[in-house]
Amino acid sequence: MYVGEAPVIAEVPHTHRRMALAACATACILGLFAALFVATRPAAAAKAHNANVHYACSAPNSAHVPCHFSTPSGNIRCLWTPSPNTVVCELLATGRAYRLRPAGKAKAVAVHLERRGETLPRSQQLVFPESLSCQDTRTTMTCNQDEGFGEFKLAPKSSHAA
């Protein structure tokens, strides 16, 4: 193109323009349907999944009744008691057990919990009165003071208390 000359615009037949426009419109519509499908699937699956979720230690009057619970694999059993407010968990394979109260550090204890209790869904967090909480994975249990420094973790390969 030289200075002073008008740009040249290529002429495209009407049928080619219509076909190109229709192809673009179809691609856009398919893209929107795909985006809607992907966006609604997880929400529908979450609703179906949450319909069957059981929250352990949450029955009526549960703040006043001891609660037995365990990891999904069953290798760790725990007991929460309202008076005194404590959580005790035992790793069955090793017999290692810890107790945690709302204040102070976790302590190693000798205990044998017979009852498996309620099986926690994976990654559920239980919150107890006076800022105690426990969270599980399939094979580990971590309990801590939400407003303090005491905590313990029981796991098949690495357990500790602080």
ChimeraX commands (.cxc) that place a marker at each C-alpha (Angstrom):
marker #1 position 0.00,0.00,0.00 radius 0.5
marker #1 position 1.32,3.41,-0.96 radius 0.5
marker #1 position 0.68,6.71,0.77 radius 0.5
marker #1 position -2.40,8.41,-0.61 radius 0.5
marker #1 position -4.00,5.26,-2.01 radius 0.5
marker #1 position -7.22,3.85,-0.64 radius 0.5
marker #1 position -7.00,0.39,0.93 radius 0.5
marker #1 position -8.28,-2.47,-1.15 radius 0.5
marker #1 position -11.04,-4.54,0.40 radius 0.5
marker #1 position -11.53,-8.00,-0.94 radius 0.5
marker #1 position -15.05,-8.84,-1.90 radius 0.5
marker #1 position -16.43,-12.06,-0.34 radius 0.5
marker #1 position -19.54,-13.57,-1.89 radius 0.5
marker #1 position -22.69,-13.45,0.29 radius 0.5
marker #1 position -22.94,-17.24,0.50 radius 0.5
marker #1 position -19.42,-17.52,1.95 radius 0.5
marker #1 position -20.16,-14.77,4.48 radius 0.5
marker #1 position -23.37,-16.51,5.57 radius 0.5
marker #1 position -21.60,-19.86,5.92 radius 0.5
marker #1 position -18.80,-18.29,7.98 radius 0.5
marker #1 position -21.33,-16.47,10.19 radius 0.5
marker #1 position -23.34,-19.66,10.71 radius 0.5
marker #1 position -20.17,-21.61,11.61 radius 0.5
marker #1 position -19.18,-18.94,14.17 radius 0.5
marker #1 position -22.68,-18.88,15.68 radius 0.5
marker #1 position -22.73,-22.68,15.94 radius 0.5
marker #1 position -19.31,-22.73,17.61 radius 0.5
marker #1 position -20.43,-20.09,20.12 radius 0.5
marker #1 position -23.62,-21.95,20.98 radius 0.5
marker #1 position -21.76,-25.24,21.44 radius 0.5
marker #1 position -19.20,-23.48,23.64 radius 0.5
marker #1 position -21.96,-22.02,25.83 radius 0.5
marker #1 position -23.66,-25.41,26.20 radius 0.5
marker #1 position -20.35,-27.02,27.11 radius 0.5
marker #1 position -19.64,-24.32,29.71 radius 0.5
marker #1 position -23.11,-24.69,31.22 radius 0.5
marker #1 position -22.79,-28.47,31.33 radius 0.5
marker #1 position -19.42,-28.33,33.07 radius 0.5
marker #1 position -20.60,-25.66,35.52 radius 0.5
marker #1 position -23.79,-27.47,36.56 radius 0.5
marker #1 position -22.32,-30.98,36.92 radius 0.5
marker #1 position -20.25,-30.32,40.07 radius 0.5
marker #1 position -23.14,-28.47,41.73 radius 0.5
marker #1 position -25.55,-31.31,41.04 radius 0.5
marker #1 position -23.00,-33.87,42.21 radius 0.5
marker #1 position -22.35,-31.85,45.38 radius 0.5
marker #1 position -26.07,-31.71,46.17 radius 0.5
marker #1 position -26.39,-35.44,45.68 radius 0.5
marker #1 position -23.25,-36.06,47.74 radius 0.5
marker #1 position -24.31,-33.71,50.58 radius 0.5
marker #1 position -27.72,-35.36,50.78 radius 0.5
marker #1 position -26.03,-38.43,52.30 radius 0.5
marker #1 position -23.41,-36.69,54.48 radius 0.5
marker #1 position -23.57,-37.61,58.14 radius 0.5
marker #1 position -22.10,-35.20,60.65 radius 0.5
marker #1 position -20.75,-37.22,63.55 radius 0.5
marker #1 position -21.42,-36.18,67.14 radius 0.5
marker #1 position -24.19,-33.80,66.04 radius 0.5
marker #1 position -27.33,-35.50,67.33 radius 0.5
marker #1 position -29.72,-33.58,69.58 radius 0.5
marker #1 position -28.24,-33.09,73.06 radius 0.5
marker #1 position -24.80,-34.09,71.67 radius 0.5
marker #1 position -23.03,-31.32,73.60 radius 0.5
marker #1 position -23.80,-33.23,76.82 radius 0.5
marker #1 position -23.21,-36.84,75.71 radius 0.5
marker #1 position -19.81,-38.54,75.15 radius 0.5
marker #1 position -19.10,-39.28,71.50 radius 0.5
marker #1 position -17.05,-42.14,70.03 radius 0.5
marker #1 position -15.76,-41.59,66.48 radius 0.5
marker #1 position -13.11,-43.00,64.14 radius 0.5
marker #1 position -11.31,-42.43,60.86 radius 0.5
marker #1 position -12.84,-43.92,57.69 radius 0.5
marker #1 position -10.22,-46.70,57.72 radius 0.5
marker #1 position -11.01,-47.49,61.37 radius 0.5
marker #1 position -7.33,-47.43,62.37 radius 0.5
marker #1 position -7.82,-44.53,64.82 radius 0.5
marker #1 position -10.55,-44.43,67.45 radius 0.5
marker #1 position -11.44,-41.38,69.49 radius 0.5
marker #1 position -13.65,-40.40,72.40 radius 0.5
marker #1 position -14.83,-36.91,73.30 radius 0.5
marker #1 position -16.25,-36.40,76.79 radius 0.5
marker #1 position -18.12,-33.27,77.85 radius 0.5
marker #1 position -17.06,-33.43,81.51 radius 0.5
marker #1 position -14.14,-33.05,81.74 radius 0.5
marker #1 position -13.97,-31.61,78.25 radius 0.5
marker #1 position -11.33,-33.85,76.62 radius 0.5
marker #1 position -10.58,-35.65,73.38 radius 0.5
marker #1 position -8.68,-38.94,73.55 radius 0.5
marker #1 position -7.56,-40.78,70.40 radius 0.5
marker #1 position -5.75,-44.09,69.96 radius 0.5
marker #1 position -3.83,-45.43,66.96 radius 0.5
marker #1 position -4.79,-49.11,67.08 radius 0.5
marker #1 position -1.72,-50.45,65.24 radius 0.5
marker #1 position 0.74,-49.07,67.78 radius 0.5
marker #1 position -1.41,-48.42,70.85 radius 0.5
marker #1 position -0.14,-44.83,70.91 radius 0.5
marker #1 position -2.75,-42.47,72.36 radius 0.5
marker #1 position -3.03,-38.78,73.21 radius 0.5
marker #1 position -5.40,-36.69,75.33 radius 0.5
marker #1 position -6.17,-33.03,74.69 radius 0.5
marker #1 position -8.02,-30.56,76.89 radius 0.5
marker #1 position -9.04,-26.95,76.15 radius 0.5
marker #1 position -5.90,-25.66,77.89 radius 0.5
marker #1 position -2.37,-27.00,78.01 radius 0.5
marker #1 position -0.47,-29.37,75.77 radius 0.5
marker #1 position -1.55,-32.77,74.48 radius 0.5
marker #1 position -0.42,-35.62,76.74 radius 0.5
marker #1 position 0.50,-39.20,75.88 radius 0.5
marker #1 position -1.86,-41.56,77.73 radius 0.5
marker #1 position -2.42,-45.29,78.08 radius 0.5
marker #1 position -5.93,-46.10,76.91 radius 0.5
marker #1 position -7.72,-48.81,74.97 radius 0.5
marker #1 position -10.87,-47.63,73.16 radius 0.5
marker #1 position -13.08,-50.64,72.45 radius 0.5
marker #1 position -15.83,-48.89,70.51 radius 0.5
marker #1 position -15.24,-47.73,66.97 radius 0.5
marker #1 position -18.11,-45.27,67.19 radius 0.5
marker #1 position -19.28,-43.12,64.31 radius 0.5
marker #1 position -17.14,-43.29,61.19 radius 0.5
marker #1 position -16.24,-39.81,60.03 radius 0.5
marker #1 position -16.51,-38.99,56.35 radius 0.5
marker #1 position -13.11,-38.11,54.90 radius 0.5
marker #1 position -11.87,-34.60,55.80 radius 0.5
marker #1 position -14.70,-33.81,58.20 radius 0.5
marker #1 position -13.96,-31.43,61.03 radius 0.5
marker #1 position -15.63,-31.93,64.40 radius 0.5
marker #1 position -15.87,-28.85,66.60 radius 0.5
marker #1 position -16.43,-29.37,70.32 radius 0.5
marker #1 position -17.24,-26.86,73.08 radius 0.5
marker #1 position -14.44,-24.73,74.51 radius 0.5
marker #1 position -12.49,-24.54,71.25 radius 0.5
marker #1 position -11.48,-28.17,70.73 radius 0.5
marker #1 position -11.66,-29.63,67.24 radius 0.5
marker #1 position -10.58,-32.75,65.34 radius 0.5
marker #1 position -10.15,-33.31,61.62 radius 0.5
marker #1 position -9.59,-36.60,59.85 radius 0.5
marker #1 position -8.30,-37.97,56.60 radius 0.5
marker #1 position -8.72,-41.60,55.63 radius 0.5
marker #1 position -5.95,-42.75,58.00 radius 0.5
marker #1 position -4.96,-39.78,60.20 radius 0.5
marker #1 position -6.58,-37.73,62.95 radius 0.5
marker #1 position -5.47,-34.26,64.01 radius 0.5
marker #1 position -6.98,-32.62,67.10 radius 0.5
marker #1 position -6.17,-29.14,68.34 radius 0.5
marker #1 position -7.16,-26.23,70.52 radius 0.5
marker #1 position -8.62,-23.62,68.22 radius 0.5
marker #1 position -7.45,-20.79,70.48 radius 0.5
marker #1 position -4.39,-22.41,72.07 radius 0.5
marker #1 position -1.20,-24.21,71.21 radius 0.5
marker #1 position -2.03,-27.78,72.23 radius 0.5
marker #1 position -2.48,-30.33,69.44 radius 0.5
marker #1 position -1.77,-33.87,68.40 radius 0.5
marker #1 position -1.65,-35.86,65.19 radius 0.5
marker #1 position -2.03,-39.61,65.00 radius 0.5
marker #1 position -0.91,-41.29,61.78 radius 0.5
marker #1 position 0.45,-44.71,60.86 radius 0.5
marker #1 position 3.91,-43.35,60.02 radius 0.5
marker #1 position 4.23,-40.11,61.98 radius 0.5
marker #1 position 2.49,-39.20,65.21 radius 0.5
marker #1 position 3.30,-36.26,67.47 radius 0.5
marker #1 position 1.90,-34.11,70.23 radius 0.5
marker #1 position 2.54,-30.55,71.34 radius 0.5
marker link #1:1,2 radius 0.2
marker link #1:2,3 radius 0.2
marker link #1:3,4 radius 0.2
marker link #1:4,5 radius 0.2
marker link #1:5,6 radius 0.2
marker link #1:6,7 radius 0.2
marker link #1:7,8 radius 0.2
marker link #1:8,9 radius 0.2
marker link #1:9,10 radius 0.2
marker link #1:10,11 radius 0.2
marker link #1:11,12 radius 0.2
marker link #1:12,13 radius 0.2
marker link #1:13,14 radius 0.2
marker link #1:14,15 radius 0.2
marker link #1:15,16 radius 0.2
marker link #1:16,17 radius 0.2
marker link #1:17,18 radius 0.2
marker link #1:18,19 radius 0.2
marker link #1:19,20 radius 0.2
marker link #1:20,21 radius 0.2
marker link #1:21,22 radius 0.2
marker link #1:22,23 radius 0.2
marker link #1:23,24 radius 0.2
marker link #1:24,25 radius 0.2
marker link #1:25,26 radius 0.2
marker link #1:26,27 radius 0.2
marker link #1:27,28 radius 0.2
marker link #1:28,29 radius 0.2
marker link #1:29,30 radius 0.2
marker link #1:30,31 radius 0.2
marker link #1:31,32 radius 0.2
marker link #1:32,33 radius 0.2
marker link #1:33,34 radius 0.2
marker link #1:34,35 radius 0.2
marker link #1:35,36 radius 0.2
marker link #1:36,37 radius 0.2
marker link #1:37,38 radius 0.2
marker link #1:38,39 radius 0.2
marker link #1:39,40 radius 0.2
marker link #1:40,41 radius 0.2
marker link #1:41,42 radius 0.2
marker link #1:42,43 radius 0.2
marker link #1:43,44 radius 0.2
marker link #1:44,45 radius 0.2
marker link #1:45,46 radius 0.2
marker link #1:46,47 radius 0.2
marker link #1:47,48 radius 0.2
marker link #1:48,49 radius 0.2
marker link #1:49,50 radius 0.2
marker link #1:50,51 radius 0.2
marker link #1:51,52 radius 0.2
marker link #1:52,53 radius 0.2
marker link #1:53,54 radius 0.2
marker link #1:54,55 radius 0.2
marker link #1:55,56 radius 0.2
marker link #1:56,57 radius 0.2
marker link #1:57,58 radius 0.2
marker link #1:58,59 radius 0.2
marker link #1:59,60 radius 0.2
marker link #1:60,61 radius 0.2
marker link #1:61,62 radius 0.2
marker link #1:62,63 radius 0.2
marker link #1:63,64 radius 0.2
marker link #1:64,65 radius 0.2
marker link #1:65,66 radius 0.2
marker link #1:66,67 radius 0.2
marker link #1:67,68 radius 0.2
marker link #1:68,69 radius 0.2
marker link #1:69,70 radius 0.2
marker link #1:70,71 radius 0.2
marker link #1:71,72 radius 0.2
marker link #1:72,73 radius 0.2
marker link #1:73,74 radius 0.2
marker link #1:74,75 radius 0.2
marker link #1:75,76 radius 0.2
marker link #1:76,77 radius 0.2
marker link #1:77,78 radius 0.2
marker link #1:78,79 radius 0.2
marker link #1:79,80 radius 0.2
marker link #1:80,81 radius 0.2
marker link #1:81,82 radius 0.2
marker link #1:82,83 radius 0.2
marker link #1:83,84 radius 0.2
marker link #1:84,85 radius 0.2
marker link #1:85,86 radius 0.2
marker link #1:86,87 radius 0.2
marker link #1:87,88 radius 0.2
marker link #1:88,89 radius 0.2
marker link #1:89,90 radius 0.2
marker link #1:90,91 radius 0.2
marker link #1:91,92 radius 0.2
marker link #1:92,93 radius 0.2
marker link #1:93,94 radius 0.2
marker link #1:94,95 radius 0.2
marker link #1:95,96 radius 0.2
marker link #1:96,97 radius 0.2
marker link #1:97,98 radius 0.2
marker link #1:98,99 radius 0.2
marker link #1:99,100 radius 0.2
marker link #1:100,101 radius 0.2
marker link #1:101,102 radius 0.2
marker link #1:102,103 radius 0.2
marker link #1:103,104 radius 0.2
marker link #1:104,105 radius 0.2
marker link #1:105,106 radius 0.2
marker link #1:106,107 radius 0.2
marker link #1:107,108 radius 0.2
marker link #1:108,109 radius 0.2
marker link #1:109,110 radius 0.2
marker link #1:110,111 radius 0.2
marker link #1:111,112 radius 0.2
marker link #1:112,113 radius 0.2
marker link #1:113,114 radius 0.2
marker link #1:114,115 radius 0.2
marker link #1:115,116 radius 0.2
marker link #1:116,117 radius 0.2
marker link #1:117,118 radius 0.2
marker link #1:118,119 radius 0.2
marker link #1:119,120 radius 0.2
marker link #1:120,121 radius 0.2
marker link #1:121,122 radius 0.2
marker link #1:122,123 radius 0.2
marker link #1:123,124 radius 0.2
marker link #1:124,125 radius 0.2
marker link #1:125,126 radius 0.2
marker link #1:126,127 radius 0.2
marker link #1:127,128 radius 0.2
marker link #1:128,129 radius 0.2
marker link #1:129,130 radius 0.2
marker link #1:130,131 radius 0.2
marker link #1:131,132 radius 0.2
marker link #1:132,133 radius 0.2
marker link #1:133,134 radius 0.2
marker link #1:134,135 radius 0.2
marker link #1:135,136 radius 0.2
marker link #1:136,137 radius 0.2
marker link #1:137,138 radius 0.2
marker link #1:138,139 radius 0.2
marker link #1:139,140 radius 0.2
marker link #1:140,141 radius 0.2
marker link #1:141,142 radius 0.2
marker link #1:142,143 radius 0.2
marker link #1:143,144 radius 0.2
marker link #1:144,145 radius 0.2
marker link #1:145,146 radius 0.2
marker link #1:146,147 radius 0.2
marker link #1:147,148 radius 0.2
marker link #1:148,149 radius 0.2
marker link #1:149,150 radius 0.2
marker link #1:150,151 radius 0.2
marker link #1:151,152 radius 0.2
marker link #1:152,153 radius 0.2
marker link #1:153,154 radius 0.2
marker link #1:154,155 radius 0.2
marker link #1:155,156 radius 0.2
marker link #1:156,157 radius 0.2
marker link #1:157,158 radius 0.2
marker link #1:158,159 radius 0.2
marker link #1:159,160 radius 0.2
marker link #1:160,161 radius 0.2
marker link #1:161,162 radius 0.2
view
